[in-house]
Amino acid sequence: MALHEVLSALADKTGRAILQKLQEGKINSGDLAKAVGLSPQALSYHLSKLKKSGLIYETKEKNFIYYELDLTVLDEAIVWISTLKGGKDDE
């Protein structure tokens, strides 16, 4: 995953709503679609973008796919943002 993919995913309002719902814990795709008010097709698009960025991952249990947060990729973004802020303070 690249930093630009993480930042792009975070810039999307719907993606952020999905991440906020996932803060509550693991949830299957059907329940997640209902919770954020999206059709399954629309949810699939946003989940794909979030998975590509590394912010979420999926697990399969029987006939269900569950989604969970994986915020470890935020460390790179935080370091990059901190570097920018550090550069401004040095001037």
HTML snippet that shows the backbone in 3Dmol.js (N, CA, C, O; Angstrom):
<script src="https://3Dmol.org/build/3Dmol-min.js"></script>
<div id="view" style="width:600px;height:400px;position:relative"></div>
<script>
const pdb = `
ATOM      1  N   MET A   1       0.829  -1.171   0.000  1.00  0.00           N
ATOM      2  CA  MET A   1       0.000   0.000   0.000  1.00  0.00           C
ATOM      3  C   MET A   1       0.879   1.241   0.000  1.00  0.00           C
ATOM      4  O   MET A   1       1.944   1.270   0.616  1.00  0.00           O
ATOM      5  N   ALA A   2       0.426   2.230  -0.679  1.00  0.00           N
ATOM      6  CA  ALA A   2       1.176   3.476  -0.802  1.00  0.00           C
ATOM      7  C   ALA A   2       0.482   4.565   0.015  1.00  0.00           C
ATOM      8  O   ALA A   2      -0.720   4.514   0.277  1.00  0.00           O
ATOM      9  N   LEU A   3       1.274   5.532   0.398  1.00  0.00           N
ATOM     10  CA  LEU A   3       0.753   6.633   1.191  1.00  0.00           C
ATOM     11  C   LEU A   3      -0.397   7.333   0.474  1.00  0.00           C
ATOM     12  O   LEU A   3      -1.389   7.701   1.104  1.00  0.00           O
ATOM     13  N   HIS A   4      -0.270   7.519  -0.838  1.00  0.00           N
ATOM     14  CA  HIS A   4      -1.336   8.217  -1.566  1.00  0.00           C
ATOM     15  C   HIS A   4      -2.654   7.438  -1.522  1.00  0.00           C
ATOM     16  O   HIS A   4      -3.723   8.047  -1.541  1.00  0.00           O
ATOM     17  N   GLU A   5      -2.597   6.108  -1.465  1.00  0.00           N
ATOM     18  CA  GLU A   5      -3.814   5.312  -1.370  1.00  0.00           C
ATOM     19  C   GLU A   5      -4.482   5.480  -0.003  1.00  0.00           C
ATOM     20  O   GLU A   5      -5.707   5.540   0.095  1.00  0.00           O
ATOM     21  N   VAL A   6      -3.673   5.554   1.036  1.00  0.00           N
ATOM     22  CA  VAL A   6      -4.203   5.764   2.386  1.00  0.00           C
ATOM     23  C   VAL A   6      -4.860   7.136   2.474  1.00  0.00           C
ATOM     24  O   VAL A   6      -5.984   7.261   2.959  1.00  0.00           O
ATOM     25  N   LEU A   7      -4.156   8.164   2.004  1.00  0.00           N
ATOM     26  CA  LEU A   7      -4.702   9.514   2.073  1.00  0.00           C
ATOM     27  C   LEU A   7      -5.945   9.660   1.211  1.00  0.00           C
ATOM     28  O   LEU A   7      -6.884  10.355   1.598  1.00  0.00           O
ATOM     29  N   SER A   8      -5.967   9.024   0.065  1.00  0.00           N
ATOM     30  CA  SER A   8      -7.143   9.059  -0.804  1.00  0.00           C
ATOM     31  C   SER A   8      -8.335   8.393  -0.133  1.00  0.00           C
ATOM     32  O   SER A   8      -9.453   8.906  -0.191  1.00  0.00           O
ATOM     33  N   ALA A   9      -8.101   7.260   0.498  1.00  0.00           N
ATOM     34  CA  ALA A   9      -9.180   6.556   1.193  1.00  0.00           C
ATOM     35  C   ALA A   9      -9.714   7.389   2.353  1.00  0.00           C
ATOM     36  O   ALA A   9     -10.921   7.419   2.593  1.00  0.00           O
ATOM     37  N   LEU A  10      -8.832   8.057   3.064  1.00  0.00           N
ATOM     38  CA  LEU A  10      -9.245   8.887   4.194  1.00  0.00           C
ATOM     39  C   LEU A  10      -9.959  10.158   3.743  1.00  0.00           C
ATOM     40  O   LEU A  10     -10.750  10.726   4.496  1.00  0.00           O
ATOM     41  N   ALA A  11      -9.688  10.598   2.540  1.00  0.00           N
ATOM     42  CA  ALA A  11     -10.315  11.815   2.025  1.00  0.00           C
ATOM     43  C   ALA A  11     -11.775  11.585   1.637  1.00  0.00           C
ATOM     44  O   ALA A  11     -12.538  12.543   1.510  1.00  0.00           O
ATOM     45  N   ASP A  12     -12.164  10.342   1.450  1.00  0.00           N
ATOM     46  CA  ASP A  12     -13.516  10.011   1.015  1.00  0.00           C
ATOM     47  C   ASP A  12     -14.466   9.941   2.215  1.00  0.00           C
ATOM     48  O   ASP A  12     -14.239   9.175   3.152  1.00  0.00           O
ATOM     49  N   LYS A  13     -15.525  10.743   2.178  1.00  0.00           N
ATOM     50  CA  LYS A  13     -16.493  10.821   3.281  1.00  0.00           C
ATOM     51  C   LYS A  13     -17.133   9.468   3.571  1.00  0.00           C
ATOM     52  O   LYS A  13     -17.281   9.090   4.734  1.00  0.00           O
ATOM     53  N   THR A  14     -17.511   8.745   2.538  1.00  0.00           N
ATOM     54  CA  THR A  14     -18.143   7.440   2.724  1.00  0.00           C
ATOM     55  C   THR A  14     -17.158   6.443   3.311  1.00  0.00           C
ATOM     56  O   THR A  14     -17.512   5.646   4.178  1.00  0.00           O
ATOM     57  N   GLY A  15     -15.923   6.491   2.836  1.00  0.00           N
ATOM     58  CA  GLY A  15     -14.894   5.616   3.394  1.00  0.00           C
ATOM     59  C   GLY A  15     -14.680   5.876   4.875  1.00  0.00           C
ATOM     60  O   GLY A  15     -14.505   4.941   5.657  1.00  0.00           O
ATOM     61  N   ARG A  16     -14.693   7.143   5.259  1.00  0.00           N
ATOM     62  CA  ARG A  16     -14.531   7.484   6.679  1.00  0.00           C
ATOM     63  C   ARG A  16     -15.715   6.973   7.501  1.00  0.00           C
ATOM     64  O   ARG A  16     -15.531   6.528   8.634  1.00  0.00           O
ATOM     65  N   ALA A  17     -16.926   7.032   6.946  1.00  0.00           N
ATOM     66  CA  ALA A  17     -18.102   6.514   7.649  1.00  0.00           C
ATOM     67  C   ALA A  17     -17.972   5.007   7.874  1.00  0.00           C
ATOM     68  O   ALA A  17     -18.330   4.493   8.934  1.00  0.00           O
ATOM     69  N   ILE A  18     -17.460   4.315   6.873  1.00  0.00           N
ATOM     70  CA  ILE A  18     -17.239   2.870   7.002  1.00  0.00           C
ATOM     71  C   ILE A  18     -16.198   2.601   8.090  1.00  0.00           C
ATOM     72  O   ILE A  18     -16.391   1.720   8.927  1.00  0.00           O
ATOM     73  N   LEU A  19     -15.107   3.347   8.082  1.00  0.00           N
ATOM     74  CA  LEU A  19     -14.065   3.167   9.105  1.00  0.00           C
ATOM     75  C   LEU A  19     -14.616   3.429  10.500  1.00  0.00           C
ATOM     76  O   LEU A  19     -14.289   2.709  11.444  1.00  0.00           O
ATOM     77  N   GLN A  20     -15.446   4.453  10.634  1.00  0.00           N
ATOM     78  CA  GLN A  20     -16.030   4.759  11.942  1.00  0.00           C
ATOM     79  C   GLN A  20     -16.919   3.614  12.420  1.00  0.00           C
ATOM     80  O   GLN A  20     -16.900   3.267  13.601  1.00  0.00           O
ATOM     81  N   LYS A  21     -17.686   3.034  11.523  1.00  0.00           N
ATOM     82  CA  LYS A  21     -18.519   1.888  11.903  1.00  0.00           C
ATOM     83  C   LYS A  21     -17.654   0.704  12.306  1.00  0.00           C
ATOM     84  O   LYS A  21     -17.980  -0.015  13.250  1.00  0.00           O
ATOM     85  N   LEU A  22     -16.558   0.502  11.596  1.00  0.00           N
ATOM     86  CA  LEU A  22     -15.667  -0.620  11.911  1.00  0.00           C
ATOM     87  C   LEU A  22     -14.925  -0.429  13.227  1.00  0.00           C
ATOM     88  O   LEU A  22     -14.375  -1.388  13.768  1.00  0.00           O
ATOM     89  N   GLN A  23     -14.902   0.793  13.748  1.00  0.00           N
ATOM     90  CA  GLN A  23     -14.302   1.004  15.069  1.00  0.00           C
ATOM     91  C   GLN A  23     -15.046   0.219  16.139  1.00  0.00           C
ATOM     92  O   GLN A  23     -14.480  -0.123  17.177  1.00  0.00           O
ATOM     93  N   GLU A  24     -16.307  -0.062  15.883  1.00  0.00           N
ATOM     94  CA  GLU A  24     -17.120  -0.812  16.840  1.00  0.00           C
ATOM     95  C   GLU A  24     -16.768  -2.299  16.844  1.00  0.00           C
ATOM     96  O   GLU A  24     -17.161  -3.025  17.757  1.00  0.00           O
ATOM     97  N   GLY A  25     -16.037  -2.755  15.837  1.00  0.00           N
ATOM     98  CA  GLY A  25     -15.636  -4.154  15.774  1.00  0.00           C
ATOM     99  C   GLY A  25     -15.974  -4.790  14.440  1.00  0.00           C
ATOM    100  O   GLY A  25     -16.496  -4.147  13.529  1.00  0.00           O
ATOM    101  N   LYS A  26     -15.664  -6.052  14.356  1.00  0.00           N
ATOM    102  CA  LYS A  26     -15.859  -6.844  13.135  1.00  0.00           C
ATOM    103  C   LYS A  26     -17.336  -6.873  12.768  1.00  0.00           C
ATOM    104  O   LYS A  26     -18.200  -7.002  13.635  1.00  0.00           O
ATOM    105  N   ILE A  27     -17.621  -6.750  11.461  1.00  0.00           N
ATOM    106  CA  ILE A  27     -19.004  -6.742  10.982  1.00  0.00           C
ATOM    107  C   ILE A  27     -19.056  -7.355   9.581  1.00  0.00           C
ATOM    108  O   ILE A  27     -18.123  -7.208   8.792  1.00  0.00           O
ATOM    109  N   ASN A  28     -20.156  -8.041   9.287  1.00  0.00           N
ATOM    110  CA  ASN A  28     -20.272  -8.634   7.956  1.00  0.00           C
ATOM    111  C   ASN A  28     -20.741  -7.587   6.963  1.00  0.00           C
ATOM    112  O   ASN A  28     -21.253  -6.535   7.345  1.00  0.00           O
ATOM    113  N   SER A  29     -20.561  -7.883   5.696  1.00  0.00           N
ATOM    114  CA  SER A  29     -20.815  -6.900   4.652  1.00  0.00           C
ATOM    115  C   SER A  29     -22.283  -6.473   4.587  1.00  0.00           C
ATOM    116  O   SER A  29     -22.567  -5.299   4.352  1.00  0.00           O
ATOM    117  N   GLY A  30     -23.204  -7.389   4.789  1.00  0.00           N
ATOM    118  CA  GLY A  30     -24.619  -7.043   4.744  1.00  0.00           C
ATOM    119  C   GLY A  30     -25.002  -6.066   5.848  1.00  0.00           C
ATOM    120  O   GLY A  30     -25.695  -5.078   5.605  1.00  0.00           O
ATOM    121  N   ASP A  31     -24.546  -6.353   7.057  1.00  0.00           N
ATOM    122  CA  ASP A  31     -24.838  -5.461   8.186  1.00  0.00           C
ATOM    123  C   ASP A  31     -24.132  -4.120   8.026  1.00  0.00           C
ATOM    124  O   ASP A  31     -24.663  -3.078   8.409  1.00  0.00           O
ATOM    125  N   LEU A  32     -22.944  -4.157   7.463  1.00  0.00           N
ATOM    126  CA  LEU A  32     -22.192  -2.913   7.244  1.00  0.00           C
ATOM    127  C   LEU A  32     -22.906  -2.035   6.224  1.00  0.00           C
ATOM    128  O   LEU A  32     -22.997  -0.821   6.410  1.00  0.00           O
ATOM    129  N   ALA A  33     -23.414  -2.633   5.148  1.00  0.00           N
ATOM    130  CA  ALA A  33     -24.141  -1.870   4.124  1.00  0.00           C
ATOM    131  C   ALA A  33     -25.356  -1.182   4.742  1.00  0.00           C
ATOM    132  O   ALA A  33     -25.614  -0.008   4.473  1.00  0.00           O
ATOM    133  N   LYS A  34     -26.097  -1.911   5.564  1.00  0.00           N
ATOM    134  CA  LYS A  34     -27.266  -1.326   6.234  1.00  0.00           C
ATOM    135  C   LYS A  34     -26.854  -0.202   7.181  1.00  0.00           C
ATOM    136  O   LYS A  34     -27.503   0.843   7.227  1.00  0.00           O
ATOM    137  N   ALA A  35     -25.786  -0.414   7.931  1.00  0.00           N
ATOM    138  CA  ALA A  35     -25.361   0.559   8.934  1.00  0.00           C
ATOM    139  C   ALA A  35     -24.928   1.892   8.324  1.00  0.00           C
ATOM    140  O   ALA A  35     -25.151   2.949   8.913  1.00  0.00           O
ATOM    141  N   VAL A  36     -24.316   1.841   7.155  1.00  0.00           N
ATOM    142  CA  VAL A  36     -23.839   3.087   6.530  1.00  0.00           C
ATOM    143  C   VAL A  36     -24.755   3.557   5.405  1.00  0.00           C
ATOM    144  O   VAL A  36     -24.476   4.567   4.760  1.00  0.00           O
ATOM    145  N   GLY A  37     -25.845   2.830   5.168  1.00  0.00           N
ATOM    146  CA  GLY A  37     -26.837   3.257   4.200  1.00  0.00           C
ATOM    147  C   GLY A  37     -26.402   3.174   2.748  1.00  0.00           C
ATOM    148  O   GLY A  37     -26.687   4.069   1.952  1.00  0.00           O
ATOM    149  N   LEU A  38     -25.707   2.090   2.406  1.00  0.00           N
ATOM    150  CA  LEU A  38     -25.240   1.905   1.028  1.00  0.00           C
ATOM    151  C   LEU A  38     -25.820   0.631   0.434  1.00  0.00           C
ATOM    152  O   LEU A  38     -26.132  -0.319   1.151  1.00  0.00           O
ATOM    153  N   SER A  39     -25.957   0.626  -0.877  1.00  0.00           N
ATOM    154  CA  SER A  39     -26.319  -0.606  -1.560  1.00  0.00           C
ATOM    155  C   SER A  39     -25.106  -1.538  -1.510  1.00  0.00           C
ATOM    156  O   SER A  39     -23.982  -1.071  -1.331  1.00  0.00           O
ATOM    157  N   PRO A  40     -25.315  -2.835  -1.665  1.00  0.00           N
ATOM    158  CA  PRO A  40     -24.172  -3.757  -1.681  1.00  0.00           C
ATOM    159  C   PRO A  40     -23.135  -3.398  -2.753  1.00  0.00           C
ATOM    160  O   PRO A  40     -21.935  -3.553  -2.527  1.00  0.00           O
ATOM    161  N   GLN A  41     -23.588  -2.923  -3.910  1.00  0.00           N
ATOM    162  CA  GLN A  41     -22.662  -2.563  -4.983  1.00  0.00           C
ATOM    163  C   GLN A  41     -21.815  -1.353  -4.597  1.00  0.00           C
ATOM    164  O   GLN A  41     -20.605  -1.340  -4.824  1.00  0.00           O
ATOM    165  N   ALA A  42     -22.447  -0.341  -4.016  1.00  0.00           N
ATOM    166  CA  ALA A  42     -21.717   0.855  -3.596  1.00  0.00           C
ATOM    167  C   ALA A  42     -20.747   0.514  -2.475  1.00  0.00           C
ATOM    168  O   ALA A  42     -19.613   0.993  -2.461  1.00  0.00           O
ATOM    169  N   LEU A  43     -21.193  -0.314  -1.537  1.00  0.00           N
ATOM    170  CA  LEU A  43     -20.317  -0.716  -0.438  1.00  0.00           C
ATOM    171  C   LEU A  43     -19.100  -1.458  -0.979  1.00  0.00           C
ATOM    172  O   LEU A  43     -17.979  -1.228  -0.525  1.00  0.00           O
ATOM    173  N   SER A  44     -19.313  -2.341  -1.943  1.00  0.00           N
ATOM    174  CA  SER A  44     -18.224  -3.110  -2.523  1.00  0.00           C
ATOM    175  C   SER A  44     -17.138  -2.199  -3.088  1.00  0.00           C
ATOM    176  O   SER A  44     -15.950  -2.463  -2.907  1.00  0.00           O
ATOM    177  N   TYR A  45     -17.541  -1.134  -3.770  1.00  0.00           N
ATOM    178  CA  TYR A  45     -16.582  -0.175  -4.323  1.00  0.00           C
ATOM    179  C   TYR A  45     -15.729   0.441  -3.216  1.00  0.00           C
ATOM    180  O   TYR A  45     -14.505   0.498  -3.330  1.00  0.00           O
ATOM    181  N   HIS A  46     -16.372   0.897  -2.153  1.00  0.00           N
ATOM    182  CA  HIS A  46     -15.645   1.556  -1.072  1.00  0.00           C
ATOM    183  C   HIS A  46     -14.780   0.565  -0.288  1.00  0.00           C
ATOM    184  O   HIS A  46     -13.669   0.903   0.121  1.00  0.00           O
ATOM    185  N   LEU A  47     -15.277  -0.641  -0.079  1.00  0.00           N
ATOM    186  CA  LEU A  47     -14.481  -1.653   0.608  1.00  0.00           C
ATOM    187  C   LEU A  47     -13.238  -2.006  -0.194  1.00  0.00           C
ATOM    188  O   LEU A  47     -12.167  -2.216   0.377  1.00  0.00           O
ATOM    189  N   SER A  48     -13.372  -2.072  -1.492  1.00  0.00           N
ATOM    190  CA  SER A  48     -12.224  -2.365  -2.347  1.00  0.00           C
ATOM    191  C   SER A  48     -11.147  -1.291  -2.187  1.00  0.00           C
ATOM    192  O   SER A  48      -9.961  -1.601  -2.069  1.00  0.00           O
ATOM    193  N   LYS A  49     -11.565  -0.050  -2.185  1.00  0.00           N
ATOM    194  CA  LYS A  49     -10.625   1.058  -2.021  1.00  0.00           C
ATOM    195  C   LYS A  49      -9.956   1.014  -0.640  1.00  0.00           C
ATOM    196  O   LYS A  49      -8.752   1.240  -0.523  1.00  0.00           O
ATOM    197  N   LEU A  50     -10.736   0.724   0.391  1.00  0.00           N
ATOM    198  CA  LEU A  50     -10.188   0.647   1.748  1.00  0.00           C
ATOM    199  C   LEU A  50      -9.245  -0.543   1.913  1.00  0.00           C
ATOM    200  O   LEU A  50      -8.228  -0.440   2.599  1.00  0.00           O
ATOM    201  N   LYS A  51      -9.582  -1.678   1.282  1.00  0.00           N
ATOM    202  CA  LYS A  51      -8.684  -2.845   1.341  1.00  0.00           C
ATOM    203  C   LYS A  51      -7.383  -2.556   0.612  1.00  0.00           C
ATOM    204  O   LYS A  51      -6.307  -2.909   1.095  1.00  0.00           O
ATOM    205  N   LYS A  52      -7.475  -1.916  -0.551  1.00  0.00           N
ATOM    206  CA  LYS A  52      -6.277  -1.598  -1.322  1.00  0.00           C
ATOM    207  C   LYS A  52      -5.351  -0.668  -0.533  1.00  0.00           C
ATOM    208  O   LYS A  52      -4.128  -0.768  -0.635  1.00  0.00           O
ATOM    209  N   SER A  53      -5.934   0.220   0.241  1.00  0.00           N
ATOM    210  CA  SER A  53      -5.127   1.151   1.041  1.00  0.00           C
ATOM    211  C   SER A  53      -4.519   0.465   2.262  1.00  0.00           C
ATOM    212  O   SER A  53      -3.577   0.981   2.862  1.00  0.00           O
ATOM    213  N   GLY A  54      -5.057  -0.695   2.627  1.00  0.00           N
ATOM    214  CA  GLY A  54      -4.548  -1.412   3.800  1.00  0.00           C
ATOM    215  C   GLY A  54      -5.227  -1.016   5.100  1.00  0.00           C
ATOM    216  O   GLY A  54      -4.801  -1.449   6.171  1.00  0.00           O
ATOM    217  N   LEU A  55      -6.276  -0.200   5.032  1.00  0.00           N
ATOM    218  CA  LEU A  55      -6.952   0.262   6.248  1.00  0.00           C
ATOM    219  C   LEU A  55      -7.921  -0.767   6.824  1.00  0.00           C
ATOM    220  O   LEU A  55      -8.293  -0.684   7.995  1.00  0.00           O
ATOM    221  N   ILE A  56      -8.331  -1.735   6.004  1.00  0.00           N
ATOM    222  CA  ILE A  56      -9.212  -2.798   6.488  1.00  0.00           C
ATOM    223  C   ILE A  56      -8.754  -4.130   5.909  1.00  0.00           C
ATOM    224  O   ILE A  56      -7.998  -4.183   4.939  1.00  0.00           O
ATOM    225  N   TYR A  57      -9.228  -5.190   6.523  1.00  0.00           N
ATOM    226  CA  TYR A  57      -9.002  -6.515   5.961  1.00  0.00           C
ATOM    227  C   TYR A  57     -10.269  -7.333   6.139  1.00  0.00           C
ATOM    228  O   TYR A  57     -11.136  -6.994   6.945  1.00  0.00           O
ATOM    229  N   GLU A  58     -10.364  -8.408   5.381  1.00  0.00           N
ATOM    230  CA  GLU A  58     -11.542  -9.253   5.436  1.00  0.00           C
ATOM    231  C   GLU A  58     -11.176 -10.657   5.859  1.00  0.00           C
ATOM    232  O   GLU A  58     -10.074 -11.144   5.604  1.00  0.00           O
ATOM    233  N   THR A  59     -12.133 -11.295   6.512  1.00  0.00           N
ATOM    234  CA  THR A  59     -12.017 -12.714   6.851  1.00  0.00           C
ATOM    235  C   THR A  59     -13.315 -13.387   6.435  1.00  0.00           C
ATOM    236  O   THR A  59     -14.384 -12.778   6.467  1.00  0.00           O
ATOM    237  N   LYS A  60     -13.207 -14.638   6.049  1.00  0.00           N
ATOM    238  CA  LYS A  60     -14.388 -15.395   5.632  1.00  0.00           C
ATOM    239  C   LYS A  60     -14.709 -16.425   6.696  1.00  0.00           C
ATOM    240  O   LYS A  60     -13.849 -17.185   7.140  1.00  0.00           O
ATOM    241  N   GLU A  61     -15.976 -16.427   7.092  1.00  0.00           N
ATOM    242  CA  GLU A  61     -16.473 -17.403   8.064  1.00  0.00           C
ATOM    243  C   GLU A  61     -17.774 -17.970   7.520  1.00  0.00           C
ATOM    244  O   GLU A  61     -18.781 -17.270   7.422  1.00  0.00           O
ATOM    245  N   LYS A  62     -17.737 -19.229   7.173  1.00  0.00           N
ATOM    246  CA  LYS A  62     -18.883 -19.906   6.546  1.00  0.00           C
ATOM    247  C   LYS A  62     -19.314 -19.135   5.308  1.00  0.00           C
ATOM    248  O   LYS A  62     -18.520 -18.992   4.379  1.00  0.00           O
ATOM    249  N   ASN A  63     -20.531 -18.637   5.263  1.00  0.00           N
ATOM    250  CA  ASN A  63     -21.039 -17.935   4.076  1.00  0.00           C
ATOM    251  C   ASN A  63     -20.925 -16.418   4.192  1.00  0.00           C
ATOM    252  O   ASN A  63     -21.496 -15.694   3.376  1.00  0.00           O
ATOM    253  N   PHE A  64     -20.208 -15.935   5.179  1.00  0.00           N
ATOM    254  CA  PHE A  64     -20.137 -14.497   5.415  1.00  0.00           C
ATOM    255  C   PHE A  64     -18.712 -13.985   5.268  1.00  0.00           C
ATOM    256  O   PHE A  64     -17.744 -14.693   5.541  1.00  0.00           O
ATOM    257  N   ILE A  65     -18.612 -12.736   4.829  1.00  0.00           N
ATOM    258  CA  ILE A  65     -17.329 -12.033   4.803  1.00  0.00           C
ATOM    259  C   ILE A  65     -17.410 -10.934   5.852  1.00  0.00           C
ATOM    260  O   ILE A  65     -18.338 -10.126   5.847  1.00  0.00           O
ATOM    261  N   TYR A  66     -16.436 -10.911   6.746  1.00  0.00           N
ATOM    262  CA  TYR A  66     -16.383  -9.922   7.814  1.00  0.00           C
ATOM    263  C   TYR A  66     -15.241  -8.947   7.551  1.00  0.00           C
ATOM    264  O   TYR A  66     -14.209  -9.315   6.990  1.00  0.00           O
ATOM    265  N   TYR A  67     -15.441  -7.716   7.961  1.00  0.00           N
ATOM    266  CA  TYR A  67     -14.442  -6.670   7.776  1.00  0.00           C
ATOM    267  C   TYR A  67     -14.012  -6.128   9.127  1.00  0.00           C
ATOM    268  O   TYR A  67     -14.811  -6.005  10.056  1.00  0.00           O
ATOM    269  N   GLU A  68     -12.711  -5.803   9.213  1.00  0.00           N
ATOM    270  CA  GLU A  68     -12.138  -5.237  10.435  1.00  0.00           C
ATOM    271  C   GLU A  68     -11.124  -4.167  10.067  1.00  0.00           C
ATOM    272  O   GLU A  68     -10.589  -4.144   8.959  1.00  0.00           O
ATOM    273  N   LEU A  69     -10.874  -3.290  11.015  1.00  0.00           N
ATOM    274  CA  LEU A  69      -9.874  -2.237  10.821  1.00  0.00           C
ATOM    275  C   LEU A  69      -8.467  -2.788  10.932  1.00  0.00           C
ATOM    276  O   LEU A  69      -8.217  -3.739  11.672  1.00  0.00           O
ATOM    277  N   ASP A  70      -7.557  -2.192  10.198  1.00  0.00           N
ATOM    278  CA  ASP A  70      -6.122  -2.439  10.337  1.00  0.00           C
ATOM    279  C   ASP A  70      -5.447  -1.088  10.183  1.00  0.00           C
ATOM    280  O   ASP A  70      -5.067  -0.691   9.082  1.00  0.00           O
ATOM    281  N   LEU A  71      -5.302  -0.396  11.288  1.00  0.00           N
ATOM    282  CA  LEU A  71      -4.827   0.986  11.248  1.00  0.00           C
ATOM    283  C   LEU A  71      -3.311   1.115  11.323  1.00  0.00           C
ATOM    284  O   LEU A  71      -2.796   2.221  11.488  1.00  0.00           O
ATOM    285  N   THR A  72      -2.590   0.003  11.204  1.00  0.00           N
ATOM    286  CA  THR A  72      -1.126   0.086  11.274  1.00  0.00           C
ATOM    287  C   THR A  72      -0.550   0.913  10.123  1.00  0.00           C
ATOM    288  O   THR A  72       0.528   1.491  10.258  1.00  0.00           O
ATOM    289  N   VAL A  73      -1.259   0.972   8.995  1.00  0.00           N
ATOM    290  CA  VAL A  73      -0.758   1.754   7.858  1.00  0.00           C
ATOM    291  C   VAL A  73      -0.809   3.253   8.138  1.00  0.00           C
ATOM    292  O   VAL A  73      -0.170   4.041   7.441  1.00  0.00           O
ATOM    293  N   LEU A  74      -1.564   3.643   9.152  1.00  0.00           N
ATOM    294  CA  LEU A  74      -1.622   5.073   9.485  1.00  0.00           C
ATOM    295  C   LEU A  74      -0.300   5.589  10.027  1.00  0.00           C
ATOM    296  O   LEU A  74      -0.038   6.791   9.976  1.00  0.00           O
ATOM    297  N   ASP A  75       0.539   4.696  10.545  1.00  0.00           N
ATOM    298  CA  ASP A  75       1.834   5.118  11.075  1.00  0.00           C
ATOM    299  C   ASP A  75       2.653   5.856  10.022  1.00  0.00           C
ATOM    300  O   ASP A  75       3.249   6.893  10.311  1.00  0.00           O
ATOM    301  N   GLU A  76       2.683   5.324   8.805  1.00  0.00           N
ATOM    302  CA  GLU A  76       3.430   5.965   7.723  1.00  0.00           C
ATOM    303  C   GLU A  76       2.868   7.355   7.432  1.00  0.00           C
ATOM    304  O   GLU A  76       3.622   8.308   7.235  1.00  0.00           O
ATOM    305  N   ALA A  77       1.553   7.463   7.406  1.00  0.00           N
ATOM    306  CA  ALA A  77       0.923   8.761   7.137  1.00  0.00           C
ATOM    307  C   ALA A  77       1.224   9.752   8.256  1.00  0.00           C
ATOM    308  O   ALA A  77       1.477  10.929   7.997  1.00  0.00           O
ATOM    309  N   ILE A  78       1.196   9.282   9.483  1.00  0.00           N
ATOM    310  CA  ILE A  78       1.477  10.155  10.622  1.00  0.00           C
ATOM    311  C   ILE A  78       2.918  10.651  10.581  1.00  0.00           C
ATOM    312  O   ILE A  78       3.180  11.826  10.837  1.00  0.00           O
ATOM    313  N   VAL A  79       3.841   9.769  10.262  1.00  0.00           N
ATOM    314  CA  VAL A  79       5.251  10.163  10.151  1.00  0.00           C
ATOM    315  C   VAL A  79       5.423  11.214   9.055  1.00  0.00           C
ATOM    316  O   VAL A  79       6.124  12.207   9.248  1.00  0.00           O
ATOM    317  N   TRP A  80       4.784  10.995   7.910  1.00  0.00           N
ATOM    318  CA  TRP A  80       4.900  11.934   6.797  1.00  0.00           C
ATOM    319  C   TRP A  80       4.327  13.295   7.182  1.00  0.00           C
ATOM    320  O   TRP A  80       4.945  14.325   6.913  1.00  0.00           O
ATOM    321  N   ILE A  81       3.165  13.306   7.802  1.00  0.00           N
ATOM    322  CA  ILE A  81       2.543  14.566   8.225  1.00  0.00           C
ATOM    323  C   ILE A  81       3.398  15.246   9.282  1.00  0.00           C
ATOM    324  O   ILE A  81       3.563  16.465   9.247  1.00  0.00           O
ATOM    325  N   SER A  82       3.940  14.490  10.211  1.00  0.00           N
ATOM    326  CA  SER A  82       4.815  15.056  11.246  1.00  0.00           C
ATOM    327  C   SER A  82       6.062  15.683  10.641  1.00  0.00           C
ATOM    328  O   SER A  82       6.537  16.716  11.112  1.00  0.00           O
ATOM    329  N   THR A  83       6.592  15.052   9.593  1.00  0.00           N
ATOM    330  CA  THR A  83       7.761  15.598   8.904  1.00  0.00           C
ATOM    331  C   THR A  83       7.425  16.946   8.273  1.00  0.00           C
ATOM    332  O   THR A  83       8.219  17.884   8.342  1.00  0.00           O
ATOM    333  N   LEU A  84       6.267  17.036   7.669  1.00  0.00           N
ATOM    334  CA  LEU A  84       5.837  18.314   7.086  1.00  0.00           C
ATOM    335  C   LEU A  84       5.721  19.392   8.165  1.00  0.00           C
ATOM    336  O   LEU A  84       6.181  20.521   7.995  1.00  0.00           O
ATOM    337  N   LYS A  85       5.105  19.015   9.258  1.00  0.00           N
ATOM    338  CA  LYS A  85       4.934  19.969  10.359  1.00  0.00           C
ATOM    339  C   LYS A  85       6.277  20.357  10.934  1.00  0.00           C
ATOM    340  O   LYS A  85       6.493  21.521  11.270  1.00  0.00           O
ATOM    341  N   GLY A  86       7.180  19.403  11.054  1.00  0.00           N
ATOM    342  CA  GLY A  86       8.516  19.669  11.584  1.00  0.00           C
ATOM    343  C   GLY A  86       9.275  20.636  10.701  1.00  0.00           C
ATOM    344  O   GLY A  86      10.004  21.489  11.207  1.00  0.00           O
ATOM    345  N   GLY A  87       9.121  20.521   9.390  1.00  0.00           N
ATOM    346  CA  GLY A  87       9.785  21.420   8.439  1.00  0.00           C
ATOM    347  C   GLY A  87       9.333  22.841   8.595  1.00  0.00           C
ATOM    348  O   GLY A  87      10.141  23.757   8.445  1.00  0.00           O
ATOM    349  N   LYS A  88       8.057  23.066   8.894  1.00  0.00           N
ATOM    350  CA  LYS A  88       7.527  24.410   9.048  1.00  0.00           C
ATOM    351  C   LYS A  88       8.050  25.052  10.337  1.00  0.00           C
ATOM    352  O   LYS A  88       8.334  26.250  10.371  1.00  0.00           O
ATOM    353  N   ASP A  89       8.174  24.240  11.401  1.00  0.00           N
ATOM    354  CA  ASP A  89       8.635  24.771  12.684  1.00  0.00           C
ATOM    355  C   ASP A  89      10.099  25.173  12.643  1.00  0.00           C
ATOM    356  O   ASP A  89      10.523  26.049  13.397  1.00  0.00           O
ATOM    357  N   ASP A  90      10.884  24.537  11.761  1.00  0.00           N
ATOM    358  CA  ASP A  90      12.323  24.811  11.697  1.00  0.00           C
ATOM    359  C   ASP A  90      12.647  26.139  11.025  1.00  0.00           C
ATOM    360  O   ASP A  90      13.760  26.644  11.172  1.00  0.00           O
ATOM    361  N   GLU A  91      11.704  26.711  10.296  1.00  0.00           N
ATOM    362  CA  GLU A  91      12.006  27.932   9.545  1.00  0.00           C
ATOM    363  C   GLU A  91      12.026  29.146  10.427  1.00  0.00           C
ATOM    364  O   GLU A  91      12.265  30.254   9.948  1.00  0.00           O
TER     365      GLU A  91
END
`;
const viewer = $3Dmol.createViewer("view");
viewer.addModel(pdb, "pdb");
viewer.setStyle({}, {cartoon: {color: "spectrum"}});
viewer.zoomTo();
viewer.render();
</script>
